[in-house]
Amino acid sequence: EEQETILGKYGGKLTYEGLMEMSLLHNCVKEALRMYPPLIFVMRMVEQAFTYKDYYVPKGDTLFVSPALSMRLENVFSDCNSFDPDRFSEERGEGSKRKYEYLGFGGGRHGCMGEQFAYIQIKTIWSVLFRKFDLELAGDLPKPDYTA
């Protein structure tokens, strides 16, 4: 429905402006990346020693953050193991209440500089696939497997 409405507005042509208006498609891509992030972990070197809860972290140590784990925390994402693109709607705003809740493209100054370009590419491909083909789910979503 979103595809038909927005493409109709632009004379049936897929445009940059149209892609930017496809909020449901954007949220679906974002949710897929939340559930199945391409990053197994993000590493950062500690620039200043600090204490977190009962842990002392010295300067020079390397911290690892797992987007696959952190983006499935119930206190950040409700019903975190279910595919729910509406969680990113303006009304709910999950994953944007605090810095670094959503790590689909990393974060901070070392976050992926190609994030916006990637969204445009992915949304273009899915927009074409949705309009040209009849797609159906062939089974349950796969369980994540991060074995190397």
Disulfide bonds with the S-S distance in Angstrom:
none
